[in-house]
Amino acid sequence: MGLTARIRTRDGWAVSHAVVTVTDMTGTQVLRAEADAEGAVRDATELVPGAYTVIVTAVGYAPAASSAIVTASGRAEIGTVTLARQGGAELPPPGPWTIDPVHSSVAAVAQHLGISSVHGRFTEFGGRIEIAPDDIARSRVEAVIRAASIDTGNGVRDTHLKSGDFLDVERHPEITYRSTGVSAAGSDRWTVHGELSMHGVVRPVDLDLAYLGTGADPWGGTRAAFRATAELHREDFAMNYNQVLQAGIAAIGTTLKVELDIQAVQGDALPAA
């Protein structure tokens, strides 16, 4: 096999539309290959041993160039090539984006018994992202989560979490988040400032957001991907229940780590199924 490589973003995501071009020392192109859906490049063209230049390009990313030595076997193993988003700090193209819950996840992790973690997720949610055309800092995010859709993989525990000890879903069926501003935290990282309403309490909550890129989907639309994290404290939302075991260990930790993996479709609505 002539050339192997893996193309990734700085967050470790595959860049499936990357193109790898190899030129010899005279600048003549000797190989051109495209990455597959996993960001992998595998081209069987046998190359003459010697020194080459490898250039990796992808729409929306800054080109990356490196040198490569082809061994007597005719192979060049480039390894992992990391591409940075082009143009510094940015977000998707301006306008409305609709969160696709089928290809997104809203999860939370809490400590259990002081030694392990309980993982849960909400299965019903939706939202909208508005990217401001003039000032990115004025972009907005709104999301609604159905509190009763909590799923930790244990029916008894889920029933307890829905009760008045925790989410109290009968009185507070929705968890909402509305942003109040956005500020840059790096070339592809942002801090979303906003207010979270949960269990009848509204508190300011910041999201640490990574923008993972934008691309076409198989249904003719354009999608943007984000990953966000936040840390919440149950007592901030009047959820003070806890069972303390021997040695003062709490059954369920008071700190929640929230993890969001979001895909949003460009436009005011999701495409028809």
Stockholm file with secondary structure:
# STOCKHOLM 1.0

chainA/1-273         MGLTARIRTRDGWAVSHAVVTVTDMTGTQVLRAEADAEGAVRDATELVPGAYTVIVTAVGYAPAASSAIVTASGRAEIGTVTLARQGGAELPPPGPWTIDPVHSSVAAVAQHLGISSVHGRFTEFGGRIEIAPDDIARSRVEAVIRAASIDTGNGVRDTHLKSGDFLDVERHPEITYRSTGVSAAGSDRWTVHGELSMHGVVRPVDLDLAYLGTGADPWGGTRAAFRATAELHREDFAMNYNQVLQAGIAAIGTTLKVELDIQAVQGDALPAA
#=GR chainA/1-273 SS CCEEEEEEETTSCBCTTCEEEEECTTSCEEEEEECCTTSEEEECCCCCSEEEEEEEECTTBCCEEEEEEECTTSCEEEEEEEECBTTSSCCSSSEEEEECGGGCEEEEEEEETTTEEEEEEESCEEEEEEECSSCGGGCEEEEEEEGGGEECSCHHHHHHHHSTTTTCTTTCCEEEEEEEEEEECSSSEEEEEEEEEETTEEEEEEEEEEEEEEEECTTSCEEEEEEEEEEEEGGGGTCCCCCBCGGGCBSEEEEEEEEEEEEEEESSSCCCC
#=GC SS_cons         CCEEEEEEETTSCBCTTCEEEEECTTSCEEEEEECCTTSEEEECCCCCSEEEEEEEECTTBCCEEEEEEECTTSCEEEEEEEECBTTSSCCSSSEEEEECGGGCEEEEEEEETTTEEEEEEESCEEEEEEECSSCGGGCEEEEEEEGGGEECSCHHHHHHHHSTTTTCTTTCCEEEEEEEEEEECSSSEEEEEEEEEETTEEEEEEEEEEEEEEEECTTSCEEEEEEEEEEEEGGGGTCCCCCBCGGGCBSEEEEEEEEEEEEEEESSSCCCC
//
